[in-house]
Amino acid sequence: MIQYLVKYGVDRIQINDAGKRVLETLHYFYKSKPTKIQLGDIIERSGCSQGGVMFWLHALKSFGVIDFKEAGYFDVTVKSMISDYEIIYSND
């Protein structure tokens, strides 16, 4: 079964469990305004490696789900995050 992250009901990208956990973690910490989050907190809550977290942060930014700025080696500031997304499953 393939998982997709669908944005606004139109655009979609394939996502795995690690990407889903990173997205859910960002959604948990984000407070509808620029939010500074320590990478260690994202790594701990999502259960992903630092490389995996950074990969998904950049992939989600490229897809337009989040906008963030690296605030140093150990912090990111999530500037915005859309809420109109869903995870769908397909047997394609």
PDB file of N, CA, C and O in Angstrom:
ATOM      1  N   MET A   1       0.841  -1.168   0.000  1.00  0.00           N
ATOM      2  CA  MET A   1       0.000   0.000   0.000  1.00  0.00           C
ATOM      3  C   MET A   1       0.895   1.243   0.000  1.00  0.00           C
ATOM      4  O   MET A   1       1.872   1.309   0.746  1.00  0.00           O
ATOM      5  N   ILE A   2       0.567   2.197  -0.813  1.00  0.00           N
ATOM      6  CA  ILE A   2       1.342   3.424  -0.941  1.00  0.00           C
ATOM      7  C   ILE A   2       0.604   4.546  -0.216  1.00  0.00           C
ATOM      8  O   ILE A   2      -0.619   4.657  -0.307  1.00  0.00           O
ATOM      9  N   GLN A   3       1.362   5.380   0.506  1.00  0.00           N
ATOM     10  CA  GLN A   3       0.789   6.521   1.219  1.00  0.00           C
ATOM     11  C   GLN A   3       1.133   7.802   0.467  1.00  0.00           C
ATOM     12  O   GLN A   3       2.247   7.961  -0.032  1.00  0.00           O
ATOM     13  N   TYR A   4       0.178   8.699   0.394  1.00  0.00           N
ATOM     14  CA  TYR A   4       0.393   9.988  -0.237  1.00  0.00           C
ATOM     15  C   TYR A   4      -0.017  11.100   0.718  1.00  0.00           C
ATOM     16  O   TYR A   4      -0.985  10.971   1.468  1.00  0.00           O
ATOM     17  N   LEU A   5       0.733  12.185   0.678  1.00  0.00           N
ATOM     18  CA  LEU A   5       0.352  13.413   1.357  1.00  0.00           C
ATOM     19  C   LEU A   5      -0.319  14.281   0.304  1.00  0.00           C
ATOM     20  O   LEU A   5       0.299  14.633  -0.701  1.00  0.00           O
ATOM     21  N   VAL A   6      -1.582  14.628   0.531  1.00  0.00           N
ATOM     22  CA  VAL A   6      -2.361  15.402  -0.433  1.00  0.00           C
ATOM     23  C   VAL A   6      -2.581  16.799   0.127  1.00  0.00           C
ATOM     24  O   VAL A   6      -3.068  16.964   1.246  1.00  0.00           O
ATOM     25  N   LYS A   7      -2.216  17.801  -0.665  1.00  0.00           N
ATOM     26  CA  LYS A   7      -2.337  19.209  -0.269  1.00  0.00           C
ATOM     27  C   LYS A   7      -3.490  19.842  -1.040  1.00  0.00           C
ATOM     28  O   LYS A   7      -3.530  19.776  -2.269  1.00  0.00           O
ATOM     29  N   TYR A   8      -4.425  20.455  -0.321  1.00  0.00           N
ATOM     30  CA  TYR A   8      -5.586  21.135  -0.906  1.00  0.00           C
ATOM     31  C   TYR A   8      -6.432  20.211  -1.786  1.00  0.00           C
ATOM     32  O   TYR A   8      -7.158  20.688  -2.657  1.00  0.00           O
ATOM     33  N   GLY A   9      -6.346  18.910  -1.570  1.00  0.00           N
ATOM     34  CA  GLY A   9      -7.143  17.960  -2.336  1.00  0.00           C
ATOM     35  C   GLY A   9      -6.702  17.788  -3.775  1.00  0.00           C
ATOM     36  O   GLY A   9      -7.387  17.115  -4.545  1.00  0.00           O
ATOM     37  N   VAL A  10      -5.574  18.378  -4.162  1.00  0.00           N
ATOM     38  CA  VAL A  10      -5.144  18.348  -5.560  1.00  0.00           C
ATOM     39  C   VAL A  10      -3.742  17.764  -5.706  1.00  0.00           C
ATOM     40  O   VAL A  10      -3.572  16.706  -6.313  1.00  0.00           O
ATOM     41  N   ASP A  11      -2.746  18.439  -5.158  1.00  0.00           N
ATOM     42  CA  ASP A  11      -1.350  18.024  -5.297  1.00  0.00           C
ATOM     43  C   ASP A  11      -1.042  16.905  -4.313  1.00  0.00           C
ATOM     44  O   ASP A  11      -1.572  16.882  -3.202  1.00  0.00           O
ATOM     45  N   ARG A  12      -0.178  15.973  -4.728  1.00  0.00           N
ATOM     46  CA  ARG A  12       0.188  14.902  -3.811  1.00  0.00           C
ATOM     47  C   ARG A  12       1.628  14.462  -4.029  1.00  0.00           C
ATOM     48  O   ARG A  12       2.160  14.537  -5.136  1.00  0.00           O
ATOM     49  N   ILE A  13       2.242  14.003  -2.948  1.00  0.00           N
ATOM     50  CA  ILE A  13       3.560  13.383  -3.005  1.00  0.00           C
ATOM     51  C   ILE A  13       3.504  12.099  -2.195  1.00  0.00           C
ATOM     52  O   ILE A  13       2.690  11.953  -1.283  1.00  0.00           O
ATOM     53  N   GLN A  14       4.379  11.178  -2.544  1.00  0.00           N
ATOM     54  CA  GLN A  14       4.459   9.934  -1.786  1.00  0.00           C
ATOM     55  C   GLN A  14       5.184  10.212  -0.474  1.00  0.00           C
ATOM     56  O   GLN A  14       6.166  10.954  -0.451  1.00  0.00           O
ATOM     57  N   ILE A  15       4.706   9.621   0.614  1.00  0.00           N
ATOM     58  CA  ILE A  15       5.279   9.856   1.933  1.00  0.00           C
ATOM     59  C   ILE A  15       5.375   8.517   2.656  1.00  0.00           C
ATOM     60  O   ILE A  15       4.528   7.643   2.470  1.00  0.00           O
ATOM     61  N   ASN A  16       6.396   8.361   3.471  1.00  0.00           N
ATOM     62  CA  ASN A  16       6.522   7.130   4.255  1.00  0.00           C
ATOM     63  C   ASN A  16       6.173   7.414   5.715  1.00  0.00           C
ATOM     64  O   ASN A  16       5.795   8.531   6.066  1.00  0.00           O
ATOM     65  N   ASP A  17       6.305   6.390   6.563  1.00  0.00           N
ATOM     66  CA  ASP A  17       5.938   6.546   7.973  1.00  0.00           C
ATOM     67  C   ASP A  17       6.787   7.600   8.673  1.00  0.00           C
ATOM     68  O   ASP A  17       6.278   8.342   9.513  1.00  0.00           O
ATOM     69  N   ALA A  18       8.068   7.677   8.340  1.00  0.00           N
ATOM     70  CA  ALA A  18       8.942   8.676   8.966  1.00  0.00           C
ATOM     71  C   ALA A  18       8.483  10.088   8.606  1.00  0.00           C
ATOM     72  O   ALA A  18       8.427  10.958   9.475  1.00  0.00           O
ATOM     73  N   GLY A  19       8.159  10.319   7.355  1.00  0.00           N
ATOM     74  CA  GLY A  19       7.668  11.626   6.933  1.00  0.00           C
ATOM     75  C   GLY A  19       6.363  11.985   7.614  1.00  0.00           C
ATOM     76  O   GLY A  19       6.139  13.136   7.988  1.00  0.00           O
ATOM     77  N   LYS A  20       5.503  10.988   7.770  1.00  0.00           N
ATOM     78  CA  LYS A  20       4.231  11.211   8.459  1.00  0.00           C
ATOM     79  C   LYS A  20       4.462  11.600   9.915  1.00  0.00           C
ATOM     80  O   LYS A  20       3.798  12.498  10.433  1.00  0.00           O
ATOM     81  N   ARG A  21       5.406  10.924  10.577  1.00  0.00           N
ATOM     82  CA  ARG A  21       5.695  11.236  11.984  1.00  0.00           C
ATOM     83  C   ARG A  21       6.313  12.627  12.125  1.00  0.00           C
ATOM     84  O   ARG A  21       5.991  13.347  13.070  1.00  0.00           O
ATOM     85  N   VAL A  22       7.191  13.013  11.206  1.00  0.00           N
ATOM     86  CA  VAL A  22       7.778  14.360  11.250  1.00  0.00           C
ATOM     87  C   VAL A  22       6.680  15.405  11.059  1.00  0.00           C
ATOM     88  O   VAL A  22       6.648  16.402  11.779  1.00  0.00           O
ATOM     89  N   LEU A  23       5.786  15.190  10.101  1.00  0.00           N
ATOM     90  CA  LEU A  23       4.687  16.125   9.859  1.00  0.00           C
ATOM     91  C   LEU A  23       3.773  16.228  11.080  1.00  0.00           C
ATOM     92  O   LEU A  23       3.385  17.330  11.468  1.00  0.00           O
ATOM     93  N   GLU A  24       3.428  15.100  11.686  1.00  0.00           N
ATOM     94  CA  GLU A  24       2.580  15.112  12.882  1.00  0.00           C
ATOM     95  C   GLU A  24       3.274  15.817  14.041  1.00  0.00           C
ATOM     96  O   GLU A  24       2.626  16.517  14.818  1.00  0.00           O
ATOM     97  N   THR A  25       4.588  15.637  14.164  1.00  0.00           N
ATOM     98  CA  THR A  25       5.354  16.301  15.219  1.00  0.00           C
ATOM     99  C   THR A  25       5.360  17.811  15.016  1.00  0.00           C
ATOM    100  O   THR A  25       5.169  18.566  15.970  1.00  0.00           O
ATOM    101  N   LEU A  26       5.577  18.254  13.783  1.00  0.00           N
ATOM    102  CA  LEU A  26       5.547  19.692  13.497  1.00  0.00           C
ATOM    103  C   LEU A  26       4.165  20.270  13.788  1.00  0.00           C
ATOM    104  O   LEU A  26       4.045  21.369  14.330  1.00  0.00           O
ATOM    105  N   HIS A  27       3.130  19.528  13.426  1.00  0.00           N
ATOM    106  CA  HIS A  27       1.766  19.976  13.698  1.00  0.00           C
ATOM    107  C   HIS A  27       1.520  20.081  15.203  1.00  0.00           C
ATOM    108  O   HIS A  27       0.805  20.978  15.652  1.00  0.00           O
ATOM    109  N   TYR A  28       2.101  19.182  15.976  1.00  0.00           N
ATOM    110  CA  TYR A  28       1.963  19.196  17.435  1.00  0.00           C
ATOM    111  C   TYR A  28       2.610  20.449  18.043  1.00  0.00           C
ATOM    112  O   TYR A  28       2.028  21.081  18.925  1.00  0.00           O
ATOM    113  N   PHE A  29       3.811  20.806  17.571  1.00  0.00           N
ATOM    114  CA  PHE A  29       4.550  21.931  18.146  1.00  0.00           C
ATOM    115  C   PHE A  29       4.124  23.293  17.592  1.00  0.00           C
ATOM    116  O   PHE A  29       4.233  24.298  18.295  1.00  0.00           O
ATOM    117  N   TYR A  30       3.643  23.345  16.348  1.00  0.00           N
ATOM    118  CA  TYR A  30       3.347  24.621  15.688  1.00  0.00           C
ATOM    119  C   TYR A  30       2.167  25.317  16.360  1.00  0.00           C
ATOM    120  O   TYR A  30       1.160  24.682  16.672  1.00  0.00           O
ATOM    121  N   LYS A  31       2.297  26.632  16.584  1.00  0.00           N
ATOM    122  CA  LYS A  31       1.293  27.385  17.330  1.00  0.00           C
ATOM    123  C   LYS A  31       0.644  28.505  16.508  1.00  0.00           C
ATOM    124  O   LYS A  31       0.289  29.542  17.067  1.00  0.00           O
ATOM    125  N   SER A  32       0.486  28.317  15.213  1.00  0.00           N
ATOM    126  CA  SER A  32      -0.153  29.295  14.311  1.00  0.00           C
ATOM    127  C   SER A  32       0.571  30.633  14.246  1.00  0.00           C
ATOM    128  O   SER A  32      -0.015  31.631  13.827  1.00  0.00           O
ATOM    129  N   LYS A  33       1.808  30.668  14.644  1.00  0.00           N
ATOM    130  CA  LYS A  33       2.672  31.839  14.514  1.00  0.00           C
ATOM    131  C   LYS A  33       4.093  31.296  14.439  1.00  0.00           C
ATOM    132  O   LYS A  33       4.301  30.121  14.740  1.00  0.00           O
ATOM    133  N   PRO A  34       5.081  32.100  14.051  1.00  0.00           N
ATOM    134  CA  PRO A  34       6.444  31.572  13.996  1.00  0.00           C
ATOM    135  C   PRO A  34       6.831  30.895  15.315  1.00  0.00           C
ATOM    136  O   PRO A  34       6.775  31.498  16.386  1.00  0.00           O
ATOM    137  N   THR A  35       7.220  29.642  15.203  1.00  0.00           N
ATOM    138  CA  THR A  35       7.485  28.814  16.376  1.00  0.00           C
ATOM    139  C   THR A  35       8.891  28.231  16.283  1.00  0.00           C
ATOM    140  O   THR A  35       9.217  27.542  15.317  1.00  0.00           O
ATOM    141  N   LYS A  36       9.718  28.504  17.278  1.00  0.00           N
ATOM    142  CA  LYS A  36      11.072  27.953  17.319  1.00  0.00           C
ATOM    143  C   LYS A  36      11.009  26.570  17.967  1.00  0.00           C
ATOM    144  O   LYS A  36      10.480  26.411  19.068  1.00  0.00           O
ATOM    145  N   ILE A  37      11.554  25.576  17.272  1.00  0.00           N
ATOM    146  CA  ILE A  37      11.529  24.193  17.744  1.00  0.00           C
ATOM    147  C   ILE A  37      12.947  23.650  17.707  1.00  0.00           C
ATOM    148  O   ILE A  37      13.661  23.835  16.722  1.00  0.00           O
ATOM    149  N   GLN A  38      13.353  22.988  18.764  1.00  0.00           N
ATOM    150  CA  GLN A  38      14.671  22.363  18.784  1.00  0.00           C
ATOM    151  C   GLN A  38      14.616  21.064  17.984  1.00  0.00           C
ATOM    152  O   GLN A  38      13.659  20.296  18.086  1.00  0.00           O
ATOM    153  N   LEU A  39      15.654  20.833  17.190  1.00  0.00           N
ATOM    154  CA  LEU A  39      15.706  19.607  16.398  1.00  0.00           C
ATOM    155  C   LEU A  39      15.643  18.373  17.290  1.00  0.00           C
ATOM    156  O   LEU A  39      15.048  17.365  16.910  1.00  0.00           O
ATOM    157  N   GLY A  40      16.251  18.443  18.469  1.00  0.00           N
ATOM    158  CA  GLY A  40      16.216  17.311  19.395  1.00  0.00           C
ATOM    159  C   GLY A  40      14.799  16.935  19.788  1.00  0.00           C
ATOM    160  O   GLY A  40      14.495  15.754  19.956  1.00  0.00           O
ATOM    161  N   ASP A  41      13.924  17.931  19.937  1.00  0.00           N
ATOM    162  CA  ASP A  41      12.523  17.657  20.270  1.00  0.00           C
ATOM    163  C   ASP A  41      11.803  16.972  19.112  1.00  0.00           C
ATOM    164  O   ASP A  41      11.001  16.063  19.325  1.00  0.00           O
ATOM    165  N   ILE A  42      12.092  17.410  17.889  1.00  0.00           N
ATOM    166  CA  ILE A  42      11.480  16.780  16.711  1.00  0.00           C
ATOM    167  C   ILE A  42      11.983  15.348  16.573  1.00  0.00           C
ATOM    168  O   ILE A  42      11.204  14.433  16.310  1.00  0.00           O
ATOM    169  N   ILE A  43      13.290  15.159  16.751  1.00  0.00           N
ATOM    170  CA  ILE A  43      13.887  13.828  16.637  1.00  0.00           C
ATOM    171  C   ILE A  43      13.302  12.892  17.684  1.00  0.00           C
ATOM    172  O   ILE A  43      12.942  11.756  17.377  1.00  0.00           O
ATOM    173  N   GLU A  44      13.206  13.374  18.925  1.00  0.00           N
ATOM    174  CA  GLU A  44      12.707  12.534  20.014  1.00  0.00           C
ATOM    175  C   GLU A  44      11.239  12.163  19.815  1.00  0.00           C
ATOM    176  O   GLU A  44      10.867  10.999  19.963  1.00  0.00           O
ATOM    177  N   ARG A  45      10.413  13.136  19.483  1.00  0.00           N
ATOM    178  CA  ARG A  45       8.976  12.868  19.359  1.00  0.00           C
ATOM    179  C   ARG A  45       8.650  12.038  18.119  1.00  0.00           C
ATOM    180  O   ARG A  45       7.765  11.183  18.162  1.00  0.00           O
ATOM    181  N   SER A  46       9.364  12.284  17.007  1.00  0.00           N
ATOM    182  CA  SER A  46       9.058  11.563  15.769  1.00  0.00           C
ATOM    183  C   SER A  46       9.735  10.200  15.701  1.00  0.00           C
ATOM    184  O   SER A  46       9.277   9.313  14.981  1.00  0.00           O
ATOM    185  N   GLY A  47      10.818  10.030  16.443  1.00  0.00           N
ATOM    186  CA  GLY A  47      11.539   8.760  16.398  1.00  0.00           C
ATOM    187  C   GLY A  47      12.383   8.598  15.147  1.00  0.00           C
ATOM    188  O   GLY A  47      12.744   7.476  14.791  1.00  0.00           O
ATOM    189  N   CYS A  48      12.706   9.698  14.470  1.00  0.00           N
ATOM    190  CA  CYS A  48      13.506   9.662  13.247  1.00  0.00           C
ATOM    191  C   CYS A  48      14.925  10.142  13.536  1.00  0.00           C
ATOM    192  O   CYS A  48      15.179  10.806  14.541  1.00  0.00           O
ATOM    193  N   SER A  49      15.831   9.797  12.647  1.00  0.00           N
ATOM    194  CA  SER A  49      17.204  10.277  12.777  1.00  0.00           C
ATOM    195  C   SER A  49      17.267  11.748  12.389  1.00  0.00           C
ATOM    196  O   SER A  49      16.326  12.286  11.806  1.00  0.00           O
ATOM    197  N   GLN A  50      18.381  12.393  12.716  1.00  0.00           N
ATOM    198  CA  GLN A  50      18.547  13.798  12.351  1.00  0.00           C
ATOM    199  C   GLN A  50      18.523  13.965  10.836  1.00  0.00           C
ATOM    200  O   GLN A  50      17.916  14.903  10.319  1.00  0.00           O
ATOM    201  N   GLY A  51      19.178  13.060  10.131  1.00  0.00           N
ATOM    202  CA  GLY A  51      19.169  13.126   8.670  1.00  0.00           C
ATOM    203  C   GLY A  51      17.773  12.961   8.094  1.00  0.00           C
ATOM    204  O   GLY A  51      17.401  13.648   7.142  1.00  0.00           O
ATOM    205  N   GLY A  52      16.999  12.046   8.673  1.00  0.00           N
ATOM    206  CA  GLY A  52      15.620  11.838   8.227  1.00  0.00           C
ATOM    207  C   GLY A  52      14.751  13.048   8.484  1.00  0.00           C
ATOM    208  O   GLY A  52      13.938  13.430   7.642  1.00  0.00           O
ATOM    209  N   VAL A  53      14.923  13.657   9.657  1.00  0.00           N
ATOM    210  CA  VAL A  53      14.152  14.863   9.990  1.00  0.00           C
ATOM    211  C   VAL A  53      14.495  15.987   9.020  1.00  0.00           C
ATOM    212  O   VAL A  53      13.597  16.656   8.509  1.00  0.00           O
ATOM    213  N   MET A  54      15.781  16.202   8.760  1.00  0.00           N
ATOM    214  CA  MET A  54      16.183  17.280   7.851  1.00  0.00           C
ATOM    215  C   MET A  54      15.680  17.014   6.431  1.00  0.00           C
ATOM    216  O   MET A  54      15.246  17.936   5.741  1.00  0.00           O
ATOM    217  N   PHE A  55      15.738  15.745   5.994  1.00  0.00           N
ATOM    218  CA  PHE A  55      15.218  15.400   4.669  1.00  0.00           C
ATOM    219  C   PHE A  55      13.745  15.776   4.560  1.00  0.00           C
ATOM    220  O   PHE A  55      13.336  16.419   3.594  1.00  0.00           O
ATOM    221  N   TRP A  56      12.947  15.373   5.552  1.00  0.00           N
ATOM    222  CA  TRP A  56      11.509  15.634   5.483  1.00  0.00           C
ATOM    223  C   TRP A  56      11.180  17.104   5.679  1.00  0.00           C
ATOM    224  O   TRP A  56      10.209  17.591   5.100  1.00  0.00           O
ATOM    225  N   LEU A  57      11.955  17.824   6.473  1.00  0.00           N
ATOM    226  CA  LEU A  57      11.729  19.268   6.591  1.00  0.00           C
ATOM    227  C   LEU A  57      11.879  19.937   5.224  1.00  0.00           C
ATOM    228  O   LEU A  57      11.044  20.750   4.828  1.00  0.00           O
ATOM    229  N   HIS A  58      12.942  19.588   4.512  1.00  0.00           N
ATOM    230  CA  HIS A  58      13.183  20.200   3.200  1.00  0.00           C
ATOM    231  C   HIS A  58      12.181  19.702   2.159  1.00  0.00           C
ATOM    232  O   HIS A  58      11.759  20.472   1.295  1.00  0.00           O
ATOM    233  N   ALA A  59      11.795  18.422   2.228  1.00  0.00           N
ATOM    234  CA  ALA A  59      10.798  17.896   1.286  1.00  0.00           C
ATOM    235  C   ALA A  59       9.441  18.563   1.502  1.00  0.00           C
ATOM    236  O   ALA A  59       8.765  18.927   0.540  1.00  0.00           O
ATOM    237  N   LEU A  60       9.046  18.724   2.764  1.00  0.00           N
ATOM    238  CA  LEU A  60       7.760  19.365   3.065  1.00  0.00           C
ATOM    239  C   LEU A  60       7.777  20.846   2.697  1.00  0.00           C
ATOM    240  O   LEU A  60       6.754  21.405   2.300  1.00  0.00           O
ATOM    241  N   LYS A  61       8.945  21.479   2.831  1.00  0.00           N
ATOM    242  CA  LYS A  61       9.067  22.884   2.417  1.00  0.00           C
ATOM    243  C   LYS A  61       8.959  22.991   0.897  1.00  0.00           C
ATOM    244  O   LYS A  61       8.269  23.877   0.391  1.00  0.00           O
ATOM    245  N   SER A  62       9.622  22.111   0.170  1.00  0.00           N
ATOM    246  CA  SER A  62       9.560  22.134  -1.295  1.00  0.00           C
ATOM    247  C   SER A  62       8.144  21.890  -1.801  1.00  0.00           C
ATOM    248  O   SER A  62       7.736  22.461  -2.812  1.00  0.00           O
ATOM    249  N   PHE A  63       7.392  21.039  -1.094  1.00  0.00           N
ATOM    250  CA  PHE A  63       6.016  20.724  -1.478  1.00  0.00           C
ATOM    251  C   PHE A  63       5.048  21.837  -1.086  1.00  0.00           C
ATOM    252  O   PHE A  63       3.924  21.883  -1.586  1.00  0.00           O
ATOM    253  N   GLY A  64       5.471  22.728  -0.203  1.00  0.00           N
ATOM    254  CA  GLY A  64       4.644  23.866   0.179  1.00  0.00           C
ATOM    255  C   GLY A  64       3.764  23.642   1.396  1.00  0.00           C
ATOM    256  O   GLY A  64       2.837  24.416   1.635  1.00  0.00           O
ATOM    257  N   VAL A  65       4.036  22.599   2.169  1.00  0.00           N
ATOM    258  CA  VAL A  65       3.240  22.325   3.366  1.00  0.00           C
ATOM    259  C   VAL A  65       3.703  23.192   4.525  1.00  0.00           C
ATOM    260  O   VAL A  65       2.886  23.670   5.312  1.00  0.00           O
ATOM    261  N   ILE A  66       5.018  23.397   4.634  1.00  0.00           N
ATOM    262  CA  ILE A  66       5.562  24.227   5.707  1.00  0.00           C
ATOM    263  C   ILE A  66       6.518  25.253   5.116  1.00  0.00           C
ATOM    264  O   ILE A  66       6.986  25.111   3.986  1.00  0.00           O
ATOM    265  N   ASP A  67       6.793  26.267   5.885  1.00  0.00           N
ATOM    266  CA  ASP A  67       7.863  27.212   5.576  1.00  0.00           C
ATOM    267  C   ASP A  67       8.659  27.358   6.859  1.00  0.00           C
ATOM    268  O   ASP A  67       8.096  27.662   7.910  1.00  0.00           O
ATOM    269  N   PHE A  68       9.957  27.143   6.779  1.00  0.00           N
ATOM    270  CA  PHE A  68      10.775  27.218   7.984  1.00  0.00           C
ATOM    271  C   PHE A  68      12.103  27.871   7.677  1.00  0.00           C
ATOM    272  O   PHE A  68      12.500  28.009   6.520  1.00  0.00           O
ATOM    273  N   LYS A  69      12.782  28.270   8.740  1.00  0.00           N
ATOM    274  CA  LYS A  69      14.114  28.859   8.636  1.00  0.00           C
ATOM    275  C   LYS A  69      14.981  28.142   9.653  1.00  0.00           C
ATOM    276  O   LYS A  69      14.573  27.945  10.798  1.00  0.00           O
ATOM    277  N   GLU A  70      16.167  27.754   9.241  1.00  0.00           N
ATOM    278  CA  GLU A  70      17.091  27.141  10.193  1.00  0.00           C
ATOM    279  C   GLU A  70      17.655  28.252  11.063  1.00  0.00           C
ATOM    280  O   GLU A  70      18.311  29.169  10.568  1.00  0.00           O
ATOM    281  N   ALA A  71      17.396  28.166  12.364  1.00  0.00           N
ATOM    282  CA  ALA A  71      17.788  29.218  13.302  1.00  0.00           C
ATOM    283  C   ALA A  71      19.096  28.882  13.993  1.00  0.00           C
ATOM    284  O   ALA A  71      19.378  29.403  15.072  1.00  0.00           O
ATOM    285  N   GLY A  72      19.876  28.044  13.403  1.00  0.00           N
ATOM    286  CA  GLY A  72      21.115  27.579  13.994  1.00  0.00           C
ATOM    287  C   GLY A  72      21.235  26.100  13.716  1.00  0.00           C
ATOM    288  O   GLY A  72      20.395  25.519  13.027  1.00  0.00           O
ATOM    289  N   TYR A  73      22.276  25.488  14.249  1.00  0.00           N
ATOM    290  CA  TYR A  73      22.498  24.074  13.965  1.00  0.00           C
ATOM    291  C   TYR A  73      21.472  23.186  14.657  1.00  0.00           C
ATOM    292  O   TYR A  73      21.159  22.104  14.162  1.00  0.00           O
ATOM    293  N   PHE A  74      20.947  23.627  15.789  1.00  0.00           N
ATOM    294  CA  PHE A  74      20.070  22.768  16.578  1.00  0.00           C
ATOM    295  C   PHE A  74      18.620  23.233  16.619  1.00  0.00           C
ATOM    296  O   PHE A  74      17.805  22.600  17.291  1.00  0.00           O
ATOM    297  N   ASP A  75      18.269  24.302  15.937  1.00  0.00           N
ATOM    298  CA  ASP A  75      16.916  24.853  16.003  1.00  0.00           C
ATOM    299  C   ASP A  75      16.377  25.154  14.611  1.00  0.00           C
ATOM    300  O   ASP A  75      17.132  25.466  13.690  1.00  0.00           O
ATOM    301  N   VAL A  76      15.066  25.056  14.476  1.00  0.00           N
ATOM    302  CA  VAL A  76      14.377  25.544  13.286  1.00  0.00           C
ATOM    303  C   VAL A  76      13.223  26.419  13.757  1.00  0.00           C
ATOM    304  O   VAL A  76      12.647  26.189  14.821  1.00  0.00           O
ATOM    305  N   THR A  77      12.896  27.414  12.962  1.00  0.00           N
ATOM    306  CA  THR A  77      11.733  28.252  13.240  1.00  0.00           C
ATOM    307  C   THR A  77      10.716  27.979  12.146  1.00  0.00           C
ATOM    308  O   THR A  77      10.933  28.328  10.986  1.00  0.00           O
ATOM    309  N   VAL A  78       9.610  27.358  12.517  1.00  0.00           N
ATOM    310  CA  VAL A  78       8.538  27.091  11.561  1.00  0.00           C
ATOM    311  C   VAL A  78       7.735  28.377  11.426  1.00  0.00           C
ATOM    312  O   VAL A  78       7.079  28.814  12.371  1.00  0.00           O
ATOM    313  N   LYS A  79       7.794  28.988  10.223  1.00  0.00           N
ATOM    314  CA  LYS A  79       7.133  30.277  10.004  1.00  0.00           C
ATOM    315  C   LYS A  79       5.666  30.107   9.637  1.00  0.00           C
ATOM    316  O   LYS A  79       4.833  30.928  10.022  1.00  0.00           O
ATOM    317  N   SER A  80       5.343  29.055   8.901  1.00  0.00           N
ATOM    318  CA  SER A  80       3.945  28.809   8.541  1.00  0.00           C
ATOM    319  C   SER A  80       3.765  27.331   8.225  1.00  0.00           C
ATOM    320  O   SER A  80       4.717  26.621   7.902  1.00  0.00           O
ATOM    321  N   MET A  81       2.512  26.888   8.330  1.00  0.00           N
ATOM    322  CA  MET A  81       2.187  25.491   8.062  1.00  0.00           C
ATOM    323  C   MET A  81       0.727  25.431   7.632  1.00  0.00           C
ATOM    324  O   MET A  81      -0.141  25.985   8.307  1.00  0.00           O
ATOM    325  N   ILE A  82       0.450  24.763   6.515  1.00  0.00           N
ATOM    326  CA  ILE A  82      -0.943  24.665   6.084  1.00  0.00           C
ATOM    327  C   ILE A  82      -1.636  23.579   6.899  1.00  0.00           C
ATOM    328  O   ILE A  82      -0.995  22.647   7.387  1.00  0.00           O
ATOM    329  N   SER A  83      -2.933  23.709   7.038  1.00  0.00           N
ATOM    330  CA  SER A  83      -3.688  22.690   7.766  1.00  0.00           C
ATOM    331  C   SER A  83      -4.577  21.884   6.826  1.00  0.00           C
ATOM    332  O   SER A  83      -5.182  20.897   7.244  1.00  0.00           O
ATOM    333  N   ASP A  84      -4.665  22.295   5.554  1.00  0.00           N
ATOM    334  CA  ASP A  84      -5.512  21.603   4.587  1.00  0.00           C
ATOM    335  C   ASP A  84      -4.700  20.529   3.861  1.00  0.00           C
ATOM    336  O   ASP A  84      -4.364  20.671   2.686  1.00  0.00           O
ATOM    337  N   TYR A  85      -4.399  19.468   4.580  1.00  0.00           N
ATOM    338  CA  TYR A  85      -3.700  18.333   3.987  1.00  0.00           C
ATOM    339  C   TYR A  85      -4.297  17.059   4.566  1.00  0.00           C
ATOM    340  O   TYR A  85      -4.942  17.075   5.614  1.00  0.00           O
ATOM    341  N   GLU A  86      -4.072  15.967   3.867  1.00  0.00           N
ATOM    342  CA  GLU A  86      -4.520  14.677   4.375  1.00  0.00           C
ATOM    343  C   GLU A  86      -3.575  13.594   3.876  1.00  0.00           C
ATOM    344  O   GLU A  86      -2.864  13.775   2.888  1.00  0.00           O
ATOM    345  N   ILE A  87      -3.580  12.484   4.564  1.00  0.00           N
ATOM    346  CA  ILE A  87      -2.812  11.314   4.158  1.00  0.00           C
ATOM    347  C   ILE A  87      -3.806  10.326   3.558  1.00  0.00           C
ATOM    348  O   ILE A  87      -4.794   9.967   4.199  1.00  0.00           O
ATOM    349  N   ILE A  88      -3.545   9.886   2.328  1.00  0.00           N
ATOM    350  CA  ILE A  88      -4.417   8.882   1.718  1.00  0.00           C
ATOM    351  C   ILE A  88      -3.589   7.644   1.407  1.00  0.00           C
ATOM    352  O   ILE A  88      -2.364   7.707   1.300  1.00  0.00           O
ATOM    353  N   TYR A  89      -4.268   6.533   1.267  1.00  0.00           N
ATOM    354  CA  TYR A  89      -3.629   5.254   0.986  1.00  0.00           C
ATOM    355  C   TYR A  89      -4.144   4.744  -0.344  1.00  0.00           C
ATOM    356  O   TYR A  89      -5.323   4.895  -0.666  1.00  0.00           O
ATOM    357  N   SER A  90      -3.250   4.137  -1.118  1.00  0.00           N
ATOM    358  CA  SER A  90      -3.618   3.666  -2.445  1.00  0.00           C
ATOM    359  C   SER A  90      -2.935   2.335  -2.721  1.00  0.00           C
ATOM    360  O   SER A  90      -1.856   2.059  -2.198  1.00  0.00           O
ATOM    361  N   ASN A  91      -3.563   1.528  -3.532  1.00  0.00           N
ATOM    362  CA  ASN A  91      -2.970   0.257  -3.958  1.00  0.00           C
ATOM    363  C   ASN A  91      -2.371   0.363  -5.347  1.00  0.00           C
ATOM    364  O   ASN A  91      -2.109  -0.659  -5.981  1.00  0.00           O
ATOM    365  N   ASP A  92      -2.147   1.579  -5.836  1.00  0.00           N
ATOM    366  CA  ASP A  92      -1.604   1.791  -7.191  1.00  0.00           C
ATOM    367  C   ASP A  92      -0.287   1.102  -7.363  1.00  0.00           C
ATOM    368  O   ASP A  92       0.312   1.173  -8.436  1.00  0.00           O
TER     369      ASP A  92
END
